């Protein structure tokens, strides 16, 4: 892929999704150049790993060994912690939300809602909780921030 192509990440992502299509949501998740392999057992994981490496080899794609992590029991991936216990929010992201300074503009509110909204499935009643902030982003709505 030539340097300077502005949509290169999207093209690469599409390519990765096509080559791993038979395995997506079965034991592989791909995000640009990150490949997450998940399995129910170590034996199954060995087979899944072999399949993924074979696909990469067939397509002449190479993984840099120093950037690979194998046989992890818990992994942080796209702001989540994934383990045999399930999926949870990465504690670092929770801290980022808690440490967020009070918004002073509509743009800052939208930015905060974007970050917090990414984790809405982990927050019961998120829409109701976010409603006062969402209302402040409406056109012709005066920006008034108070403690209530």
Backbone as a printed PyTorch tensor [residue, N CA C, xyz], in Angstrom:
tensor([[[  0.8510,  -1.1650,   0.0000],
         [  0.0000,   0.0000,   0.0000],
         [  0.9030,   1.2350,   0.0000]],

        [[  0.6870,   2.1760,  -0.9110],
         [  1.5520,   3.3500,  -0.9810],
         [  1.4220,   4.2340,   0.2580]],

        [[  2.5240,   4.9240,   0.5760],
         [  2.4920,   5.8740,   1.6870],
         [  1.5860,   7.0370,   1.3200]],

        [[  0.9360,   7.6050,   2.3160],
         [  0.1270,   8.7910,   2.1000],
         [ -1.3110,   8.5110,   1.7130]],

        [[ -1.6790,   7.2480,   1.5430],
         [ -3.0660,   6.9290,   1.2220],
         [ -3.8980,   7.1930,   2.4740]],

        [[ -4.8390,   8.1170,   2.3780],
         [ -5.5590,   8.5490,   3.5800],
         [ -6.5350,   7.5110,   4.1040]],

        [[ -7.0140,   6.6320,   3.2530],
         [ -7.9570,   5.6220,   3.7270],
         [ -7.2870,   4.2630,   3.9060]],

        [[ -5.9650,   4.2540,   4.0440],
         [ -5.2190,   3.0020,   4.1920],
         [ -5.7060,   2.1550,   5.3660]],

        [[ -5.9520,   2.7340,   6.5530],
         [ -6.4450,   1.8850,   7.6470],
         [ -7.7780,   1.2080,   7.3170]],

        [[ -8.6700,   1.9160,   6.6610],
         [ -9.9670,   1.3270,   6.3010],
         [ -9.7910,   0.2060,   5.2830]],

        [[ -8.8990,   0.4060,   4.3270],
         [ -8.6400,  -0.6260,   3.3190],
         [ -8.0390,  -1.8630,   3.9760]],

        [[ -7.0650,  -1.6470,   4.8610],
         [ -6.4300,  -2.7750,   5.5410],
         [ -7.4320,  -3.4990,   6.4310]],

        [[ -8.2590,  -2.7550,   7.1340],
         [ -9.2700,  -3.3520,   8.0020],
         [-10.2290,  -4.2160,   7.1820]],

        [[-10.6500,  -3.7140,   6.0370],
         [-11.5300,  -4.4760,   5.1590],
         [-10.8450,  -5.7600,   4.7000]],

        [[ -9.5810,  -5.6600,   4.3440],
         [ -8.8160,  -6.8330,   3.9070],
         [ -8.7260,  -7.8690,   5.0240]],

        [[ -8.3920,  -7.4260,   6.2240],
         [ -8.2800,  -8.3460,   7.3610],
         [ -9.6280,  -9.0140,   7.6470]],

        [[-10.7080,  -8.2550,   7.5620],
         [-12.0350,  -8.8340,   7.7830],
         [-12.3790,  -9.8720,   6.7160]],

        [[-11.9520,  -9.6270,   5.4780],
         [-12.2360, -10.5910,   4.4140],
         [-11.4400, -11.8770,   4.5950]],

        [[-10.1510, -11.7680,   4.9420],
         [ -9.3580, -12.9990,   5.0420],
         [ -9.7060, -13.8200,   6.2820]],

        [[-10.1920, -13.1500,   7.3190],
         [-10.5670, -13.8770,   8.5350],
         [-12.0770, -14.1030,   8.6490]],

        [[-12.8200, -13.7570,   7.6070],
         [-14.2810, -13.8480,   7.6460],
         [-14.8140, -15.1810,   8.1730]],

        [[-14.2750, -16.3310,   7.7350],
         [-14.8260, -17.6030,   8.2330],
         [-14.6770, -17.7980,   9.7440]],

        [[-13.7950, -17.0270,  10.3640],
         [-13.4770, -17.2390,  11.7780],
         [-13.9470, -16.1060,  12.6950]],

        [[-14.4110, -15.0040,  12.0880],
         [-14.8520, -13.8580,  12.8880],
         [-16.0380, -14.2480,  13.7600]],

        [[-16.0040, -13.7980,  14.9860],
         [-17.0500, -14.0690,  15.9760],
         [-17.1910, -15.5540,  16.3170]],

        [[-16.2360, -16.3570,  15.8540],
         [-16.1710, -17.7650,  16.2640],
         [-14.9970, -17.9440,  17.2150]],

        [[-13.8370, -17.3660,  16.8040],
         [-12.6770, -17.3670,  17.6950],
         [-11.6800, -16.2680,  17.3610]],

        [[-12.0640, -15.3470,  16.4790],
         [-11.1710, -14.2540,  16.0880],
         [-11.9270, -12.9280,  16.1100]],

        [[-11.2550, -11.8960,  16.6140],
         [-11.7080, -10.5150,  16.4890],
         [-10.5300,  -9.7490,  15.9000]],

        [[-10.8030,  -8.9340,  14.8820],
         [ -9.7440,  -8.1580,  14.2380],
         [-10.0960,  -6.6860,  14.3300]],

        [[ -9.1180,  -5.8770,  14.7200],
         [ -9.2740,  -4.4250,  14.6590],
         [ -7.9880,  -3.8640,  14.0750]],

        [[ -8.0500,  -3.4410,  12.8420],
         [ -6.9240,  -2.9700,  12.0460],
         [ -5.8310,  -4.0350,  12.0680]],

        [[ -4.7410,  -3.8240,  12.8200],
         [ -3.6720,  -4.8270,  12.8250],
         [ -3.5920,  -5.5880,  14.1480]],

        [[ -4.6260,  -5.4900,  14.9510],
         [ -4.6980,  -6.2730,  16.1910],
         [ -5.6040,  -7.4770,  15.9550]],

        [[ -5.1000,  -8.6450,  16.2990],
         [ -5.8700,  -9.8770,  16.1470],
         [ -6.0160, -10.5060,  17.5220]],

        [[ -7.2480, -10.6960,  17.9410],
         [ -7.5360, -11.3330,  19.2190],
         [ -8.0950, -12.7230,  18.9310]],

        [[ -7.4620, -13.7330,  19.5100],
         [ -7.9080, -15.1160,  19.3620],
         [ -8.4250, -15.5650,  20.7210]],

        [[ -9.6500, -16.0670,  20.7630],
         [-10.2190, -16.5160,  22.0320],
         [-10.7160, -17.9500,  21.8930]],

        [[-10.6250, -18.6870,  22.9820],
         [-10.9570, -20.1100,  22.9570],
         [-11.4710, -20.5560,  24.3120]],

        [[-12.1430, -21.7050,  24.3170],
         [-12.6820, -22.2520,  25.5620],
         [-11.6820, -23.1270,  26.3000]],

        [[-10.7050, -23.6770,  25.5860],
         [ -9.7190, -24.5420,  26.2320],
         [ -8.3430, -24.2820,  25.6280]],

        [[ -7.3070, -24.7280,  26.3220],
         [ -5.9450, -24.5530,  25.8040],
         [ -5.7490, -25.3580,  24.5270]],

        [[ -6.3240, -26.5480,  24.4710],
         [ -6.2070, -27.3800,  23.2700],
         [ -6.8520, -26.6810,  22.0740]],

        [[ -8.0490, -26.1730,  22.2840],
         [ -8.7680, -25.4410,  21.2450],
         [ -7.9820, -24.1910,  20.8470]],

        [[ -7.3830, -23.5280,  21.8250],
         [ -6.6220, -22.3100,  21.5430],
         [ -5.4210, -22.6070,  20.6440]],

        [[ -4.7480, -23.7180,  20.9040],
         [ -3.6280, -24.1050,  20.0510],
         [ -4.0590, -24.2760,  18.6080]],

        [[ -5.2130, -24.8910,  18.3950],
         [ -5.7410, -25.0800,  17.0400],
         [ -6.1310, -23.7420,  16.4210]],

        [[ -6.7750, -22.8820,  17.1810],
         [ -7.1600, -21.5570,  16.6760],
         [ -5.9240, -20.7420,  16.3010]],

        [[ -4.9150, -20.7810,  17.1370],
         [ -3.6670, -20.0580,  16.8670],
         [ -3.0310, -20.5710,  15.5820]],

        [[ -3.0080, -21.8900,  15.4100],
         [ -2.4360, -22.4820,  14.2010],
         [ -3.1880, -21.9940,  12.9590]],

        [[ -4.5110, -21.9570,  13.0260],
         [ -5.3230, -21.5070,  11.8900],
         [ -5.0150, -20.0540,  11.5440]],

        [[ -4.9770, -19.1960,  12.5490],
         [ -4.7160, -17.7650,  12.3060],
         [ -3.3300, -17.5680,  11.6960]],

        [[ -2.3290, -18.2250,  12.2410],
         [ -0.9720, -18.0930,  11.6960],
         [ -0.8930, -18.6380,  10.2730]],

        [[ -1.6380, -19.6970,   9.9810],
         [ -1.6650, -20.2560,   8.6280],
         [ -2.2970, -19.2730,   7.6480]],

        [[ -3.3880, -18.6370,   8.0460],
         [ -4.0320, -17.6360,   7.1830],
         [ -3.0610, -16.4910,   6.9070]],

        [[ -2.3910, -16.0120,   7.9430],
         [ -1.4150, -14.9330,   7.7490],
         [ -0.3230, -15.3660,   6.7780]],

        [[  0.1780, -16.5790,   6.9430],
         [  1.2450, -17.0780,   6.0620],
         [  0.7540, -17.1620,   4.6190]],

        [[ -0.4440, -17.7110,   4.4130],
         [ -0.9910, -17.8440,   3.0610],
         [ -1.1610, -16.4960,   2.3740]],

        [[ -1.4890, -15.4790,   3.1420],
         [ -1.7040, -14.1380,   2.5830],
         [ -0.4300, -13.2930,   2.6060]],

        [[  0.6780, -13.9270,   2.9960],
         [  1.9870, -13.2540,   3.0610],
         [  1.9660, -12.0340,   3.9880]],

        [[  1.2800, -12.2010,   5.1030],
         [  1.2590, -11.1870,   6.1570],
         [  2.0910, -11.7180,   7.3100]],

        [[  2.7650, -10.8150,   8.0040],
         [  3.6910, -11.2420,   9.0420],
         [  3.3840, -10.5410,  10.3530]],

        [[  3.4080, -11.3070,  11.4150],
         [  3.2270, -10.7500,  12.7540],
         [  4.6060, -10.5670,  13.3690]],

        [[  4.8390,  -9.4070,  13.9600],
         [  6.1130,  -9.1570,  14.6250],
         [  6.0750,  -9.8520,  15.9860]],

        [[  6.9430, -10.8320,  16.1680],
         [  6.9320, -11.6630,  17.3670],
         [  7.0200, -10.8380,  18.6460]],

        [[  7.8190,  -9.7720,  18.6310],
         [  7.9870,  -8.9610,  19.8470],
         [  6.6950,  -8.2400,  20.2530]],

        [[  5.7490,  -8.1150,  19.3260],
         [  4.4770,  -7.4570,  19.6450],
         [  3.3630,  -8.4550,  19.9560]],

        [[  3.6650,  -9.7360,  19.8320],
         [  2.6620, -10.7740,  20.0740],
         [  2.6360, -11.1780,  21.5450]],

        [[  1.4520, -11.4940,  22.0110],
         [  1.2750, -12.0460,  23.3540],
         [  0.4490, -13.3140,  23.1940]],

        [[  0.9770, -14.4150,  23.7140],
         [  0.3170, -15.6970,  23.5490],
         [ -0.1780, -16.2430,  24.8740]],

        [[ -1.2520, -17.0060,  24.8210],
         [ -1.7790, -17.7600,  25.9540],
         [ -2.1260, -16.8750,  27.1500]],

        [[ -2.6560, -15.7050,  26.8740],
         [ -3.0480, -14.7750,  27.9310],
         [ -4.3690, -15.2380,  28.5570]],

        [[ -4.4640, -15.1540,  29.8670],
         [ -5.7080, -15.4860,  30.5690],
         [ -6.6340, -14.2740,  30.6370]],

        [[ -6.0360, -13.0870,  30.4880],
         [ -6.7830, -11.8330,  30.5260],
         [ -6.0870, -10.8750,  29.5770]],

        [[ -6.8710, -10.1190,  28.8100],
         [ -6.2830,  -9.2010,  27.8400],
         [ -7.1000,  -7.9120,  27.7850]],

        [[ -6.4040,  -6.7860,  27.6590],
         [ -7.0680,  -5.4990,  27.4210],
         [ -7.1640,  -5.3230,  25.9130]],

        [[ -8.3660,  -5.0300,  25.4370],
         [ -8.5840,  -4.9180,  23.9990],
         [ -9.6750,  -3.8910,  23.7530]],

        [[ -9.3260,  -2.8200,  23.0590],
         [-10.2720,  -1.7650,  22.6970],
         [-11.0370,  -1.2160,  23.8950]],

        [[-10.3210,  -1.0000,  24.9960],
         [-10.9290,  -0.3930,  26.1740],
         [-11.7100,  -1.3490,  27.0530]],

        [[-11.5790,  -2.6350,  26.7840],
         [-12.2580,  -3.6580,  27.5750],
         [-11.2310,  -4.6330,  28.1310]],

        [[-11.5830,  -5.2960,  29.2050],
         [-10.7710,  -6.3830,  29.7390],
         [-11.5590,  -7.6610,  29.4830]],

        [[-10.9270,  -8.5800,  28.7640],
         [-11.5880,  -9.8200,  28.3790],
         [-10.8900, -10.9750,  29.0850]],

        [[-11.6780, -11.8230,  29.7340],
         [-11.1310, -12.9840,  30.4450],
         [-12.1820, -14.0870,  30.4530]],

        [[-11.8610, -15.1750,  31.1180],
         [-12.8360, -16.2660,  31.2280],
         [-14.0500, -15.8390,  32.0580]],

        [[-13.8970, -14.7610,  32.8220],
         [-15.0030, -14.2350,  33.6290],
         [-15.9840, -13.4170,  32.7890]],

        [[-15.5680, -13.0130,  31.5890],
         [-16.4220, -12.2140,  30.7210],
         [-15.7120, -10.9540,  30.2550]],

        [[-16.5040,  -9.9620,  29.9010],
         [-15.9840,  -8.6880,  29.3970],
         [-16.3520,  -7.5970,  30.3840]],

        [[-15.3650,  -6.7630,  30.7180],
         [-15.6120,  -5.6320,  31.6110],
         [-14.8910,  -4.4080,  31.0610]],

        [[-15.2040,  -3.2680,  31.6280],
         [-14.5560,  -2.0260,  31.2190],
         [-13.1440,  -2.0020,  31.7930]],

        [[-12.1980,  -1.5810,  30.9760],
         [-10.8170,  -1.4300,  31.4320],
         [-10.7970,  -0.3960,  32.5590]],

        [[-10.2400,  -0.7420,  33.7330],
         [-10.2110,   0.2040,  34.8580],
         [ -9.5660,   1.5470,  34.5080]],

        [[ -8.6270,   1.5590,  33.5890],
         [ -8.0040,   2.8230,  33.1770],
         [ -9.0290,   3.7340,  32.5040]],

        [[ -9.9750,   3.1490,  31.7840],
         [-11.0220,   3.9480,  31.1350],
         [-12.0130,   4.4840,  32.1600]],

        [[-12.2990,   3.6860,  33.1820],
         [-13.1710,   4.1590,  34.2680],
         [-12.5170,   5.3620,  34.9370]],

        [[-11.2130,   5.2640,  35.2040],
         [-10.4840,   6.3840,  35.8020],
         [-10.5380,   7.6180,  34.9130]],

        [[-10.4150,   7.4240,  33.6000],
         [-10.4650,   8.5590,  32.6730],
         [-11.8080,   9.2740,  32.7700]],

        [[-12.8900,   8.5140,  32.8840],
         [-14.2230,   9.1220,  33.0210],
         [-14.3300,   9.8480,  34.3560]],

        [[-13.8600,   9.2040,  35.4250],
         [-13.9550,   9.8090,  36.7620],
         [-13.1060,  11.0750,  36.8920]],

        [[-11.9810,  11.1160,  36.1990],
         [-11.0710,  12.2590,  36.2910],
         [-11.3940,  13.3670,  35.2840]],

        [[-12.3690,  13.1500,  34.4250],
         [-12.7190,  14.1220,  33.3900],
         [-13.1020,  15.4320,  34.0590]],

        [[-12.5220,  16.5060,  33.5960],
         [-12.8530,  17.8010,  34.2010],
         [-14.2480,  18.2500,  33.7500]],

        [[-14.8430,  19.1060,  34.5470],
         [-16.1930,  19.5920,  34.2690],
         [-16.2270,  20.2780,  32.9090]],

        [[-17.1430,  19.8630,  32.0330],
         [-17.2280,  20.4810,  30.7100],
         [-17.6260,  21.9500,  30.8100]],

        [[-17.0300,  22.7470,  29.9460],
         [-17.3440,  24.1760,  29.9280],
         [-17.9710,  24.6170,  28.6170]],

        [[-18.0040,  23.7100,  27.6420],
         [-18.5950,  24.0350,  26.3400],
         [-19.4150,  22.8430,  25.8530]],

        [[-20.2440,  23.0980,  24.8570],
         [-21.0350,  22.0300,  24.2470],
         [-20.1100,  20.9840,  23.6240]],

        [[-19.0360,  21.4200,  23.0050],
         [-18.0730,  20.4830,  22.4060],
         [-17.4870,  19.5540,  23.4550]],

        [[-17.1600,  20.0900,  24.6170],
         [-16.6060,  19.2650,  25.6930],
         [-17.6430,  18.2690,  26.2170]],

        [[-18.9120,  18.6720,  26.2570],
         [-19.9760,  17.7470,  26.6730],
         [-20.1000,  16.6140,  25.6570]],

        [[-20.0940,  16.9660,  24.3770],
         [-20.1830,  15.9320,  23.3360],
         [-19.0080,  14.9630,  23.4290]],

        [[-17.8430,  15.4850,  23.6950],
         [-16.6590,  14.6380,  23.8340],
         [-16.8170,  13.6660,  24.9980]],

        [[-17.2770,  14.1810,  26.1280],
         [-17.4860,  13.3300,  27.2990],
         [-18.5600,  12.2810,  27.0270]],

        [[-19.6740,  12.6930,  26.4180],
         [-20.7480,  11.7490,  26.1130],
         [-20.2780,  10.6680,  25.1390]],

        [[-19.3830,  11.0340,  24.2380],
         [-18.8260,  10.0450,  23.3100],
         [-18.0260,   8.9820,  24.0360]],

        [[-17.1750,   9.4210,  24.9570],
         [-16.3760,   8.4680,  25.7360],
         [-17.2710,   7.6120,  26.6210]],

        [[-18.1390,   8.2450,  27.3790],
         [-19.0060,   7.5030,  28.3010],
         [-19.9770,   6.6060,  27.5330]],

        [[-20.4700,   7.0840,  26.4040],
         [-21.4310,   6.3200,  25.6160],
         [-20.8570,   5.0360,  25.0380]],

        [[-19.5540,   5.0110,  24.8290],
         [-18.8990,   3.8070,  24.3220],
         [-19.1210,   2.6330,  25.2780]],

        [[-19.2900,   2.9400,  26.5470],
         [-19.4580,   1.9040,  27.5710],
         [-20.9020,   1.7870,  28.0630]],

        [[-21.8460,   2.3190,  27.3170],
         [-23.2460,   2.3630,  27.7560],
         [-23.8080,   0.9960,  28.0920]],

        [[-23.3440,  -0.0590,  27.4410],
         [-23.9080,  -1.3850,  27.7390],
         [-23.5310,  -1.8800,  29.1290]],

        [[-22.5420,  -1.2340,  29.7470],
         [-22.1330,  -1.6100,  31.0980],
         [-22.7880,  -0.7330,  32.1640]],

        [[-23.5580,   0.2720,  31.7200],
         [-24.1460,   1.2420,  32.6500],
         [-25.6680,   1.1700,  32.5460]],

        [[-26.2920,   0.6100,  33.5640],
         [-27.7450,   0.4900,  33.5630],
         [-28.3710,   1.8880,  33.5930]],

        [[-29.3350,   2.1070,  32.7220],
         [-30.0290,   3.3910,  32.6650],
         [-29.1640,   4.5180,  32.1310]],

        [[-28.2100,   4.1890,  31.2530],
         [-27.2800,   5.2140,  30.7500],
         [-28.0110,   6.4010,  30.1290]],

        [[-28.9910,   6.1360,  29.2810],
         [-29.7010,   7.2320,  28.5950],
         [-30.3310,   8.1960,  29.5830]],

        [[-30.9310,   7.6470,  30.6350],
         [-31.5610,   8.4930,  31.6550],
         [-30.5020,   9.3030,  32.3990]],

        [[-29.3840,   8.6650,  32.7280],
         [-28.3060,   9.3760,  33.4280],
         [-27.6990,  10.4840,  32.5680]],

        [[-27.5890,  10.2220,  31.2630],
         [-26.9440,  11.1790,  30.3620],
         [-27.8940,  12.2610,  29.8580]],

        [[-29.1880,  12.1110,  30.0870],
         [-30.1850,  13.0360,  29.5480],
         [-29.8890,  14.5110,  29.8410]],

        [[-29.5650,  14.8990,  31.0770],
         [-29.2950,  16.3240,  31.3180],
         [-28.1280,  16.8600,  30.4740]],

        [[-27.1080,  16.0450,  30.2850],
         [-25.9820,  16.4780,  29.4510],
         [-26.3860,  16.5210,  27.9850]],

        [[-27.1230,  15.5170,  27.5490],
         [-27.5700,  15.4660,  26.1560],
         [-28.4230,  16.6890,  25.8290]],

        [[-29.2880,  17.0990,  26.7480],
         [-30.1400,  18.2700,  26.5200],
         [-29.3120,  19.5390,  26.3460]],

        [[-28.1750,  19.6170,  27.0270],
         [-27.3150,  20.8020,  26.8930],
         [-26.6670,  20.9100,  25.5160]],

        [[-26.6860,  19.8330,  24.7330],
         [-26.0480,  19.8630,  23.4110],
         [-27.0230,  20.2660,  22.3050]],

        [[-28.2870,  20.4650,  22.6420],
         [-29.2890,  20.8240,  21.6350],
         [-29.1090,  22.2600,  21.1670]],

        [[-29.4860,  22.4850,  19.9130],
         [-29.4430,  23.8430,  19.3670],
         [-30.4180,  24.7200,  20.1300]],

        [[-30.0740,  25.9710,  20.2540],
         [-30.8950,  26.9740,  20.9420],
         [-31.1240,  26.6530,  22.4150]],

        [[-30.3140,  25.7790,  22.9530],
         [-30.3880,  25.4510,  24.3830],
         [-29.2790,  26.2440,  25.0760]],

        [[-29.6270,  27.1290,  25.9960],
         [-28.5710,  27.8750,  26.6840],
         [-27.7030,  26.9210,  27.5110]],

        [[-26.4110,  27.1900,  27.4880],
         [-25.4780,  26.3520,  28.2400],
         [-25.4050,  26.8800,  29.6650]],

        [[-26.0860,  26.1760,  30.5610],
         [-26.0700,  26.5510,  31.9730],
         [-25.6670,  25.3130,  32.7560]],

        [[-24.5180,  25.3970,  33.4030],
         [-24.0270,  24.2650,  34.1930],
         [-24.1960,  24.6060,  35.6580]],

        [[-24.9520,  23.7810,  36.3520],
         [-25.0570,  23.9770,  37.7970],
         [-24.9170,  22.6170,  38.4810]],

        [[-24.8670,  22.6240,  39.7760],
         [-24.6310,  21.3990,  40.5520],
         [-25.8410,  20.4650,  40.5440]],

        [[-27.0240,  20.9620,  40.1560],
         [-28.2330,  20.1370,  40.1350],
         [-28.2600,  19.3430,  38.8710]]])
